[in-house]
Amino acid sequence: MSITARNISKYYGRQKALNKVSFEVGNGEIIGFLGPNGAGKSTLMKILTGYIRPSMGEAEIQGNSVLSDRLKVQRQIGYLPEQNPLYPDQYVREYLRFQAKIHHTSKGRIETVIKQTGLLPEANKKIEQLSKGYQQRLGLAATLLHDPPVLILDEPTTGLDPNQLSEIRELIKSIGKEKTIFLSTHIMREVEAICDRVIIINNGEVVADRNLEELREENEQIIVVEFNFRVEKIALERIAKVKHVINPQGFKYELTFDTKKDMRPAVFDYAHDSGLKILQLHTKNKNLEELFRDLTQNQPQTH
């Protein structure tokens, strides 16, 4: 396993940031690590890098303990924190030479990672002259210098515009063909586009560990319908196989059915029997954003 977490708990005084967190990540997986603000994401990532110690439990990177083999662990990972630690008055190559010395890495790797991360057009500039997107590329280049098998990326696309976000997303997907990536983000579409699996944490506990392909094929169906009059949710809940109903706006309703069978005819029948007109009707898949909302909304935040 590339990453193993066993019953990790972390306390700050009396405050519990993590509570018995356990999971495994296989070689070559790209994992999306999600959770609301204060859920414990950054705390766990700092434990995996050996930056802080857990109060209880154990973590391993490539079979090396973060407690007893911290230096070995740090040789095996490339870590990009949420606040990218760059020196704005340095030039791109100057910064990478500085990082290469820290990792005792050959100078040849500098040009390799510059090309790999698409930095070549900006490689002769000072860091302060780079756009946010290219600064993130430089941060990724620094994590790749010592060619680690595992990358831990904390909010790598924060603050990027849509074009920059798309570029960094494709770069991460490309890197993920060769390495294990543990990626924290708030952007659900990013996870759906990049990741093989998602781990969701809330209030310091793992509340979901799901393969994204399995999530897409889940035995649920959502039908969005708009009527010409308001309808009581309790009436819609009487339609066969309806699991729950939400009313996002006006006369529009989202009906979740506990079946793969096409339930649009049942909605048509309900409208006919109730003397209602249907203004629009379509199905949609339950996506990651809805799963995240179901698991984390309306729950008290304690961290």
N, C-alpha and C positions, 0 to 999 in steps of 0.2 A: 504494500500500500504506500502511496505517496504521502498521504496525510492521515493520521489517526488521532482522534480525540476520545478520551475515556473519562466520563464522569467529571468533566471540568467544572469547578465552581470557583467564583471569585468574589471576595468581599472587600468593600471599602468601608472600614469601620463596621457598623451594623448593617450597612446597605449591601444587599446581594445583587451583584451585576450579572452573574452567570450561575445557573443552577443545574448541575449534573448534565452538562452538554456532552453528547456522544455522537460520533459519526465516523465514517471512513471514506476516503477518496482514493480511487484507483488511479494507476498511471495513465496519463493522457486524457483524463476527464477535465471538462471545463464546468466548474460549479458556480452557480449564482447564489450569493449569500445575501439574503434579504431580511429586513426587519424595520420597524418604525424607529424614529429617533429615540435614543436612549435604551434600545432593546439589548445592547451588549455586543454589537457587531465589532466595533473597533477594539474593545477589550479582548475579545477572543482572538482577533487577528494579531494583536500585540503579544498574546500568549504564544501563538503558533510561531512567531518569529523569535521567541526567546527574550523579547524586550521587557516583559513583565512575567512574574511567576504566578501560577494559579494558587488559590488558597487550598484547593483539593483537586485531585485528579491528575491525569498525565496526558501529554501530547507527544506525538512522534512525527518527524519528517524523514521520509526515506529510511525508516527504521531507527533513526537517532532520536534520543530523548531530549526534549527541550529543557529538561531539568538537569540532566547529568552530562549531556553532550552538546551544550549550547553553541560552541564554536563550529562543530561539525554541522549542526542544523543551519547555521547562518551561511555556511558555504554552499548549502544545498538549495537555498531559496533566493529569489529576487523579490524585494519588497518595495512597493510604491505606496507610501502613505497618502492620506487624503490631501495633506498640505505638501505638495511636491517640493523637496528641499533643494532648491537651486541657488546658485550664486549669480545674481543678475549682471555683475560687472565682469564676469568671465566670458570667454569665447566658448563656443560649443565644443570644439576639440580640446581646448584647455580644460574644461570641466570634465570631459570624459577621460583625459589623461590623469587627472587628479583621482578620479574614481578607480581607474585601472591600477594605480599604485596601491590604493587601499586593498584591492583584491589580489594584488600580485599577479595581474593579468598582462599578457603580452600586448604590445602596442598594435599588433595586427588585428586584434579583436575590435579596436576602436573603429577602424574603417568598415569592418564587417557589420557592426551594429548600426553604424550610420546609414549604410545601404539598406539594411534589414528594416529599419524603422522609417525610411523615407526622408531622412534628415539632410541628404546630400545638397539640395538646393539652398539650405540655410546654414550649412556647416561652417561658414566663415564669418558668421555674425556673432555679436554679443548676445547673451541670453536675454537681456532686457529688450532687445529688438525683435525677439520672436513673438509670434502670436501665441495665444493660450494653447491652441492645438499643437503647435510645434514644441512648446514647452512640455506638454504631456508626452510627445514623442521622445523628447530628450530624457524625461524621467524613465520611460520604458527602456530606452537604450542603455541607461545606467544600470537598470536591473538585470539586463541581459549580458553585461560585459563579462562576467565570470561563468557564463553559460550554465546557469542553474537549471535543474530539472523541474523545479516548482516555482511558480510565480504567485505571490500574494498581492493583490491589487485592491486598495481601499478607495472606492469612489473615483476611478481613473478618468471618468468623463465629466466630472463636476465643472460647471461653468463654461462648457463648450457650446458653440452654436450648432445648429442642425448639420451643417456641412462638416464641421470639425468632428462632431460626434460620429457621423457615418464613417469618416476616415479612420478614427481611432478604433471603432468597432471592427472594421475590416482588418486592421492591423492586429488586434487581439485575436481574432479568429485565425489569422494566418500563423501567429506564434503558437496558438493552441494545438496546431497539428503536430507539434513536436514536444510540447511541455504540458504538465499539469498546471491548471490555472484555477485559483480560488479568488473569486471576484465579488467584491461588495459593491452594491449600487442601489439607487432608489428608482432607476428607470426600468420599468417592467418590460418594455419592448426590447430593450437592450439584452436582457436575460433571455427572452424568447428567441432573439435573433442569434445569440452567441452560444448559449449554454446547453449542456447535455442534461443537466440536473439542477434542481433548486432546493436549497435548504432555507427555511424560513424560521426566524427566531423572534420571539416576543416575550417581553418581561424576563429575559435571561434564559428562556427555555426553548428548545427546538419544538416547534408546533407542526412542521411539515418537512418531509424529506422525500421529494418526488422526482421521478424521471419525467422530463417535459413531454416526451413522446406519449407516455402513458396518460399524462394529463390531457393531451389533445384528444385522446381516444376514450375519455371517461364516459361512463354510461349516464350522461345527463344531457339535456337539451334545453336551450333557452329560446323562447319565442317572444319577440317584441311585437306588441299590438297596440294600435291607437284607435279608440272608439270615438264616436261623435258626442258622447256624454260621459260624465264621470261614473265610475263603477266602484262599488264597495269591494275592497280586497277580499273580504271574507266570502263574497259570492264567487270570485274567480278561483279561490282556493278549493271550491267544491268540484271543479273540473277534474276528471279522472287523471291520476298520476301527477297532479301538481304538487310540487314539494314546497315552494314558497313563491310569493308575489311581492314585487316592489313597484312603486309608482314614482319614477324619476322626475316626471314633470307632467303637468296638465292632464290630458286624458290618455297618456301613454303608460303602458304597463309592461313589465318584464316578468314572464311566467317561466319558472324553472320546473321542468318535468323530470321525473325519475325514470326515464326510459329513452332508448334510442329511436323508438318508433316515431314516425312523423305525426305530431299531435296538432298540426294546423287544422285538419278537418274538425277536431274536437272544439277548437276555438271558433271556427266558422259556425258550428252547430250552436254553441253557446250564444253567439251574437244573434243568430236567427231567432232562437227561442226567447231571447230577451228583448227583441225588437230594436237591436242596435245596428248601426252601420260601422263597418271596418274601414278606416281611412288609410291605414297601412298595416302590413303584416310581414315579418321576416324572421328567420331563425339566425342565431349566432352561437358560436362555440363559447363555452366557459373558458375564459383566458386566465392567465396568471394574475392579472390585476384583480380579478374577482375573487380568486382563491386567497390572495393576500388580504383583501378587504374582509372576507369572511372570517379569516383566522385572527385578525389583529384589530378590527374596528370595535369600538365600544368596550375595550378592555382597559383597565386602569394602567397607566404607565408609572412604574415605580423607580425608574432609573434615569 
